[in-house]
Amino acid sequence: MYQAVEEADVNGFDPKSLKNVAAECPGFQARATARAITRFYNACFRQFGITAEQFSLLVGIGAAEETTVVQLAASAGVDATTLSRNVRNLEERDLVCAEGGRGRAGKRLSLTRSGRRLMADAFPVWEWAKAELSRHLGEKGLLSTRQAMAELAEAAEASSSVALEPSHRSR
């Protein structure tokens, strides 16, 4: 059975068509860009012992004190279970405090004194990193890039339900 399916899949398949994916696919380009930016910010924040993802999480918690894991996950567009593990890591490092109700939906998150100190130290580095990217792209280039990313995200969200329809699934 597998061999028959494999042969059917091979008929009409042109491996050369894959060569254009990297150049043409917004999803491919977005992931490659995200990895490059993450490597850049990871290098910037390494001196503080945090990653770009942890910095973003600390920013989210600091900007919305008393938020819950569920609320933070929804605003960041990430899975609450994954975010919960990352929060626990920051709690173990005494950068975040989770108090109050039970579970991800009840506990309120806030930065600890150590977390606020770390953010005060890391924020100027973030400002430098943003300025460095702006220096390469120009302020207008950076603004248009942010706008294009936001529009692409909106288009992907709007198209998500269409992509799930049976007529759009691979056969």
Backbone hydrogen bonds, N-H to C=O, Kabsch-Sander energy under -0.5 kcal/mol:
donor,donor_aa,acceptor,acceptor_aa,energy
5,V,1,M,-2.2
6,E,2,Y,-2.8
7,E,3,Q,-2.6
8,A,4,A,-2.2
9,D,5,V,-2.5
10,V,6,E,-1.7
11,N,7,E,-1.7
13,F,10,V,-2.2
14,D,12,G,-0.5
17,S,14,D,-2.1
18,L,15,P,-1.3
19,K,16,K,-1.3
20,N,17,S,-0.9
21,V,18,L,-1.2
22,A,18,L,-0.6
24,E,20,N,-2.3
25,C,21,V,-3.0
29,Q,25,C,-2.4
30,A,26,P,-2.7
31,R,27,G,-2.3
32,A,28,F,-2.2
33,T,29,Q,-2.7
34,A,30,A,-2.9
35,R,31,R,-2.3
36,A,32,A,-2.0
37,I,33,T,-2.7
38,T,34,A,-2.6
39,R,35,R,-2.4
40,F,36,A,-2.0
41,Y,37,I,-2.7
42,N,38,T,-3.0
43,A,39,R,-2.0
44,C,40,F,-1.8
45,F,41,Y,-2.6
46,R,42,N,-1.1
48,F,45,F,-2.1
49,G,46,R,-1.7
50,I,45,F,-1.4
55,F,51,T,-2.5
56,S,52,A,-2.5
57,L,53,E,-2.2
58,L,54,Q,-2.7
59,V,55,F,-2.5
60,G,56,S,-2.4
61,I,57,L,-2.4
62,G,58,L,-2.8
63,A,59,V,-2.7
64,A,60,G,-1.2
65,E,62,G,-0.6
66,E,109,L,-2.5
67,T,64,A,-1.5
67,T,109,L,-0.6
69,V,104,R,-1.0
69,V,107,K,-0.5
70,V,104,R,-1.3
72,L,68,T,-2.7
73,A,69,V,-2.9
74,A,70,V,-2.3
75,S,71,Q,-2.3
76,A,72,L,-1.9
77,G,73,A,-1.2
78,V,73,A,-2.1
83,L,79,D,-2.4
84,S,80,A,-2.4
85,R,81,T,-1.7
86,N,82,T,-1.8
87,V,83,L,-2.5
88,R,84,S,-2.4
89,N,85,R,-1.9
90,L,86,N,-1.8
91,E,87,V,-2.5
92,E,88,R,-2.6
93,R,89,N,-1.1
94,D,91,E,-2.1
95,L,90,L,-2.8
96,V,90,L,-1.0
97,C,110,S,-3.1
99,E,97,C,-0.5
99,E,108,R,-2.5
101,G,106,G,-0.9
106,G,102,R,-0.6
106,G,103,G,-0.7
107,K,103,G,-2.1
108,R,99,E,-3.9
109,L,67,T,-3.5
110,S,97,C,-1.9
112,T,95,L,-1.8
116,R,112,T,-2.8
117,R,113,R,-2.2
118,L,114,S,-2.6
119,M,115,G,-2.3
120,A,116,R,-2.3
121,D,117,R,-2.0
122,A,118,L,-2.8
123,F,119,M,-2.4
126,W,122,A,-2.2
127,E,123,F,-2.6
128,W,124,P,-2.2
129,A,125,V,-2.7
130,K,126,W,-2.7
131,A,127,E,-2.3
132,E,128,W,-2.5
133,L,129,A,-2.2
134,S,130,K,-2.4
135,R,131,A,-2.4
136,H,132,E,-1.5
137,L,133,L,-2.3
138,G,134,S,-3.6
142,L,138,G,-2.6
143,L,139,E,-2.3
144,S,140,K,-2.8
145,T,141,G,-2.0
146,R,142,L,-2.3
147,Q,143,L,-2.4
148,A,144,S,-2.5
149,M,145,T,-2.5
150,A,146,R,-2.3
151,E,147,Q,-2.5
152,L,148,A,-2.5
153,A,149,M,-2.4
154,E,150,A,-2.2
155,A,151,E,-2.4
156,A,152,L,-2.5
157,E,153,A,-2.6
158,A,154,E,-2.7
159,S,155,A,-1.7
160,S,156,A,-0.9
160,S,157,E,-0.8
161,S,157,E,-0.5
163,A,159,S,-2.2
164,L,160,S,-0.9
165,E,162,V,-1.3
168,H,165,E,-2.2
169,R,165,E,-0.5
169,R,166,P,-1.1
